[in-house]
Amino acid sequence: MKYKRNIGLAYAFSFSLSLSFTHGIWMIYLAGKGFSLVHLGLLEAIFHVTSFLMEVPTGSVADIWGRKASRIAGRLCYGLSLIFMFHGTTFLLQVVAFMLSALGYNLESGAGDALLYDSLLLDGDEGRYIKVKGNDELINQIGSILSFLLGGYLASLNFGIAFYATVGSAVLGFFIALFFIEPELEKAEIQRKISLPGSVLFSLKSQILDSGKVFRKTPRIGFFILFSESLFAFMVCQFFYLQNHWTNLGYSPAIIGMVFSLHAAIAAVFSVKAHAIEKIIGQRGLLVCCPLMLLLTLWGVALTPYSMVFYTLSASIEGLLIPTISTYLNQLIPSRFRATILSFQSMAYSLFMIAIFPLVGLIGNLASLNHAFTLLSSIATMLVIPYLVMLSKQKR
């Protein structure tokens, strides 16, 4: 079991990754600095445009030069983004912050799951992946619970404490990543045949084109990616704009943090039970129930005074989807292209966010956030119905 150490380190890294004390308060912080909902929508869109453009190249970097190096670089970019976000007084400086944050996200998104799955694969233990991923998500959610509770409390004292505590967690992740053992996978021969600059460009091009062939050979991969990332985009839009919505209703950052913590706790429970639930209702059952549950919670937030209750219920979807979809995809993807193709997953998520997030902010600014949530629910309904029809036509 040469790579067994990576599993424990991955758990520790995930915990440090989840200690983002600013995650539930950054929109409140920037709104307090004078940025409007339109500004916030544009900044998040810039994040996702950057992510969309850089996702596959950074995934290819992880496949070609190593998952370990990618995760180290990701933590550096994220730490710098927090410093720019906290101190930036102009929209341009915030753009820099969000672009750095996107790069940090890109460098981590494909590399993390790829390192975890390939470590198990090379030790001949890949059958445990869904359980290991569920545990990893549990740890992530425990960290999120602490982050939301402490983040809300720290923000009520001083936003600077919350921001620099998160920078500290990024530094901690950087040092943990130094101890990963890089999985010994097949490396591209081109790196030894041409000069370094040519190798970089040729490697990226070759990796992306070859990954496209994998999509054509196994279209089910694309189906899972579109399904999961559309749901995540709706949930994340709701999460961010609820920060401002609840603040407008008079709730403090500490109370908002408690609600987000409860959401994370429920997601944690469902993540560790995902493999058991999947055995009971099956893969198709999950693919039908999750989008229907999502519509219920989205409309509940939009049309009832119980937005906190319905948002908390949506945690079950998050907890189920993360380990199960990750397992299905990794079982279908060849190791050599794993990080690159998983980056296409994040790329799809960015496309959904680019289309939806600024629109919700604009409606919230022109009318109200209740109108914006109604729009979000309507868009989700229009996408989920044809998705379910398409699912019913797919072979089991």
C-alpha positions in Angstrom: 0.0 0.0 0.0 2.5 2.6 -1.2 0.0 5.4 -1.5 -2.0 4.8 1.7 -0.5 7.8 3.3 -2.1 10.0 0.6 -5.6 9.2 2.0 -4.9 10.5 5.4 -3.1 13.6 4.0 -6.1 14.1 1.6 -8.4 14.2 4.6 -6.2 16.7 6.4 -5.9 18.8 3.2 -9.7 18.8 2.8 -10.2 20.0 6.3 -7.8 22.9 5.7 -9.5 23.6 2.4 -12.9 23.8 4.2 -11.7 26.3 6.8 -12.9 29.2 4.7 -14.2 31.6 7.3 -15.1 34.1 4.6 -17.2 31.8 2.5 -20.5 32.7 4.1 -19.7 36.4 4.6 -17.8 37.8 1.6 -20.9 39.1 -0.2 -22.0 40.9 3.0 -18.4 42.3 3.4 -18.2 43.6 -0.2 -21.8 45.0 0.0 -20.7 46.9 3.2 -17.8 48.4 1.2 -20.3 49.9 -1.3 -20.4 47.2 -4.0 -23.9 46.7 -5.4 -25.6 43.4 -6.3 -24.8 44.1 -9.9 -21.1 44.5 -9.0 -21.2 41.3 -7.0 -22.9 39.4 -9.8 -20.2 40.7 -12.3 -17.4 39.7 -10.0 -18.7 36.2 -9.6 -19.2 36.0 -13.4 -15.6 37.1 -13.8 -14.6 34.4 -11.4 -16.4 31.8 -13.6 -15.2 33.2 -16.9 -11.6 32.9 -15.6 -12.4 29.4 -14.4 -14.0 28.5 -17.7 -10.9 29.6 -19.7 -8.4 28.1 -17.3 -10.1 25.0 -16.1 -9.0 22.5 -18.7 -5.4 23.9 -19.1 -4.9 23.6 -15.3 -6.4 20.1 -15.3 -4.0 19.2 -18.1 -1.2 20.6 -15.9 -2.2 18.3 -13.1 -2.2 15.3 -15.5 1.1 16.2 -17.1 3.2 17.7 -14.3 1.5 16.2 -11.2 -1.5 16.5 -8.9 0.7 17.5 -6.0 2.2 20.5 -7.7 -1.2 21.6 -8.9 -2.6 21.5 -5.3 0.4 23.5 -3.9 0.0 26.2 -6.5 -3.8 26.3 -5.9 -3.3 27.2 -2.2 -0.9 30.0 -3.1 -3.3 31.6 -5.5 -6.2 31.3 -3.1 -4.3 32.9 -0.2 -3.3 35.9 -2.4 -6.9 36.3 -3.6 -8.1 36.8 -0.1 -5.6 39.5 0.6 -6.6 41.4 -2.6 -10.3 40.9 -1.7 -9.9 42.3 1.8 -7.8 45.3 0.9 -9.2 46.1 -2.6 -11.1 49.3 -2.6 -11.8 49.5 -6.3 -13.7 47.2 -8.7 -10.5 46.5 -10.6 -8.7 45.2 -7.5 -11.6 43.0 -6.8 -11.4 41.7 -10.3 -7.8 40.7 -9.6 -8.9 39.0 -6.4 -11.6 37.0 -8.1 -9.3 35.9 -11.0 -6.7 34.7 -8.5 -9.4 32.9 -6.6 -10.6 31.2 -9.8 -7.1 30.0 -10.6 -6.8 28.6 -7.1 -10.1 26.7 -7.6 -9.0 25.5 -11.0 -5.7 24.1 -9.8 -7.5 22.2 -7.1 -10.7 21.1 -8.8 -9.5 18.2 -11.0 -6.3 17.4 -9.1 -7.9 16.6 -5.8 -10.2 13.8 -6.8 -7.6 12.6 -9.4 -5.0 12.2 -6.7 -7.4 10.5 -4.3 -8.8 8.0 -6.9 -5.4 7.2 -8.5 -3.8 6.6 -5.1 -6.5 3.9 -4.4 -6.2 2.6 -7.9 -2.5 2.1 -7.8 -2.8 0.3 -4.5 -5.6 -1.9 -6.0 -8.1 -0.5 -3.6 -10.3 1.6 -5.9 -13.5 -0.3 -4.8 -13.3 1.8 -1.6 -13.5 5.1 -3.4 -17.1 6.0 -2.8 -16.6 5.4 1.0 -13.3 7.3 1.0 -14.9 10.1 -0.9 -17.9 10.1 1.5 -15.5 10.4 4.4 -13.6 13.1 2.6 -16.9 15.0 2.1 -17.8 14.5 5.8 -14.5 16.1 6.9 -15.1 18.9 4.4 -18.5 19.5 5.9 -17.3 19.4 9.5 -14.7 22.1 8.5 -17.5 24.0 6.9 -19.7 23.9 10.0 -16.8 25.3 12.0 -16.1 27.9 9.3 -19.7 29.2 9.2 -20.0 29.3 12.9 -16.6 31.0 13.5 -16.8 33.1 10.4 -20.1 34.6 11.3 -18.8 35.3 14.8 -15.4 36.7 13.7 -17.2 38.9 11.1 -19.3 40.4 13.9 -16.1 41.4 15.6 -13.9 42.3 12.7 -14.0 41.1 9.1 -10.2 41.3 8.9 -9.8 38.5 11.5 -12.0 36.2 9.4 -10.1 37.0 6.2 -6.6 36.4 7.7 -7.7 33.3 9.5 -8.7 31.9 6.1 -5.3 33.0 4.7 -3.8 30.9 7.5 -5.8 27.9 6.5 -4.5 28.3 2.9 -0.9 28.3 4.2 -1.7 25.2 6.3 -3.0 23.4 3.1 0.2 24.4 1.3 2.4 22.7 3.8 0.2 19.6 4.0 0.3 19.2 0.2 4.1 19.1 0.3 3.9 15.6 1.8 1.7 14.0 -0.9 3.2 11.1 -2.8 2.7 11.8 -6.5 1.0 8.7 -8.2 3.3 7.1 -10.7 1.2 7.2 -13.8 2.0 6.9 -17.5 3.6 10.2 -18.6 3.4 11.8 -22.0 6.4 11.0 -24.2 6.3 14.4 -25.9 8.0 16.0 -22.9 11.3 14.3 -23.7 11.2 14.9 -27.5 10.9 18.7 -27.8 12.0 21.9 -26.0 10.3 23.0 -22.8 8.1 25.8 -24.3 7.1 23.6 -27.1 6.4 20.8 -24.7 4.1 22.9 -22.6 1.9 23.9 -25.6 2.0 20.6 -27.3 1.3 18.7 -24.1 -1.8 20.8 -23.4 -3.1 20.5 -26.9 -2.6 16.7 -27.0 -4.1 16.2 -23.6 -7.2 18.2 -24.4 -7.8 16.5 -27.8 -7.2 13.0 -26.4 -9.6 13.8 -23.5 -12.2 14.8 -26.2 -11.9 11.3 -27.7 -12.8 9.9 -24.2 -16.0 11.9 -24.2 -16.9 10.7 -27.7 -16.2 7.1 -26.7 -18.2 7.3 -23.4 -21.0 10.0 -23.8 -22.3 9.0 -20.3 -19.5 11.0 -18.8 -20.9 14.2 -20.4 -24.4 13.4 -19.2 -23.3 13.0 -15.6 -21.3 16.2 -15.8 -24.1 18.3 -17.2 -26.6 16.8 -14.7 -24.5 17.4 -11.6 -23.1 20.8 -12.4 -26.4 22.3 -13.3 -27.8 21.4 -9.9 -24.7 22.7 -8.1 -24.9 26.0 -10.0 -28.5 26.6 -8.8 -27.6 25.7 -5.2 -24.5 27.9 -5.1 -26.5 30.9 -6.6 -29.0 30.4 -3.8 -26.3 30.2 -1.2 -24.5 33.4 -2.1 -27.6 35.6 -2.6 -29.2 34.4 0.6 -26.4 36.0 2.5 -27.7 39.4 1.3 -31.3 38.5 1.5 -31.1 37.4 5.1 -29.0 40.4 6.0 -31.8 42.6 4.5 -34.3 40.8 6.6 -32.3 41.8 9.7 -30.4 38.6 10.5 -26.8 39.0 11.8 -23.8 37.3 10.3 -23.7 35.1 13.3 -27.2 33.8 12.8 -26.6 33.3 9.1 -23.5 31.4 9.9 -25.5 29.1 12.2 -28.0 28.3 9.4 -25.1 27.6 7.0 -23.6 25.3 9.6 -26.8 23.3 10.0 -26.9 23.0 6.2 -23.3 21.7 6.2 -24.1 19.2 9.1 -27.0 17.7 7.1 -24.9 17.5 4.0 -22.2 15.7 6.0 -24.7 13.0 7.2 -26.0 12.4 3.7 -22.5 12.2 2.2 -21.4 9.4 4.5 -24.7 7.6 3.9 -24.6 8.2 0.1 -23.3 4.7 -0.7 -26.1 3.1 1.4 -28.8 5.2 -0.1 -27.5 4.4 -3.6 -27.8 0.7 -2.9 -31.4 1.1 -1.8 -32.8 3.4 -4.6 -30.1 2.9 -7.3 -28.3 5.2 -9.5 -31.4 6.1 -11.6 -33.3 6.8 -8.4 -30.7 9.3 -7.3 -30.8 11.0 -10.7 -34.5 11.4 -10.5 -35.0 12.3 -6.8 -32.2 14.9 -6.6 -33.5 17.4 -9.2 -37.1 17.0 -8.0 -35.9 17.8 -4.4 -33.9 20.7 -5.7 -37.1 22.2 -7.4 -39.0 21.8 -4.1 -36.4 23.7 -2.1 -35.8 26.4 -4.7 -39.6 27.2 -4.9 -39.8 27.0 -1.1 -37.1 29.7 -0.7 -38.8 31.9 -3.4 -42.4 31.7 -2.4 -42.6 31.1 1.3 -41.4 32.9 4.5 -39.5 29.8 5.4 -36.4 30.3 3.3 -34.0 29.1 6.0 -36.0 25.8 6.4 -36.1 25.1 2.6 -32.4 26.0 2.2 -31.4 23.7 5.0 -33.4 20.8 3.3 -31.4 21.3 0.1 -28.3 20.1 2.0 -29.5 16.5 1.4 -29.0 17.0 -2.4 -25.5 18.3 -1.9 -24.5 15.5 0.4 -25.8 12.8 -1.9 -24.4 14.2 -5.2 -20.8 14.9 -4.3 -19.6 11.4 -3.5 -21.9 9.5 -5.8 -21.3 11.5 -9.0 -17.6 11.7 -8.3 -17.5 7.8 -8.0 -19.5 7.3 -11.2 -17.3 9.7 -13.2 -14.0 8.3 -11.9 -15.0 4.8 -12.7 -15.5 5.8 -16.3 -12.4 8.0 -16.8 -8.9 6.6 -17.8 -6.3 7.7 -15.2 -4.1 9.5 -17.7 -7.0 11.9 -18.5 -8.6 12.0 -15.1 -7.7 15.5 -14.0 -8.4 17.0 -17.4 -11.8 15.5 -17.8 -12.8 16.3 -14.2 -11.8 19.9 -15.2 -14.4 19.8 -17.9 -16.9 19.1 -15.1 -15.9 22.4 -13.4 -15.9 24.1 -16.8 -19.6 23.1 -17.2 -20.3 24.5 -13.7 -18.7 27.8 -14.7 -20.8 28.0 -17.8 -24.0 27.6 -15.8 -22.8 30.2 -13.3 -21.8 32.7 -16.0 -25.3 32.5 -17.4 -27.3 32.5 -14.2 -25.4 34.4 -11.4 -25.2 38.0 -12.9 -28.8 37.7 -14.0 -30.0 36.9 -10.5 -28.0 39.8 -9.2 -29.4 42.2 -11.8 -33.0 41.2 -11.0 -32.3 41.5 -7.3 -30.9 45.0 -7.8 -33.7 46.2 -10.1 -36.6 44.5 -8.3 -35.9 42.4 -5.2 -34.1 39.2 -4.2 -37.5 37.5 -3.9 -38.1 38.2 -7.5 -34.6 36.9 -8.3 -35.2 33.7 -6.4 -38.5 33.2 -8.4 -36.5 33.7 -11.6 -33.9 31.1 -10.4 -36.6 28.6 -9.6 -38.3 29.1 -13.0 -35.0 28.6 -14.9 -34.3 25.5 -12.9 -37.8 24.1 -13.7 -37.3 24.7 -17.4 -34.0 22.8 -17.3 -35.0 20.0 -15.0 -38.1 18.9 -17.0 -36.3 18.2 -20.3 -33.4 16.6 -18.3 -35.9 14.1 -16.7 -37.4 13.4 -20.2 -33.9 12.8 -21.6 -33.0 10.6 -18.6 -36.1 8.4 -19.2 -34.9 7.8 -22.8 -31.4 6.7 -21.7 -30.6 3.0 -21.4 -30.3 1.7 -17.8 
